[in-house]
């Protein structure tokens, strides 16, 4: 899943995000969602979240759990 729909994302979910400083390079960061920061139901560049370690970025990929 690509992280554009708010309904797919919830606290405790493992995701890849792109931090603001990494937007040019496209480098992603993996972490666990703590808070959802985007209030709309859909965002074309990904829902903005705060990870448990405090980093903020837009979700690019939801990590599938087995």
Buried (B, 14 or more C-beta within 10 A) or exposed (E): EEBBBBEBBEEEBBBBBBBEEEEEEEEBBEBBBBEBEBEEEEBEEBBBBBBEEEBBBBBBBBEEEE
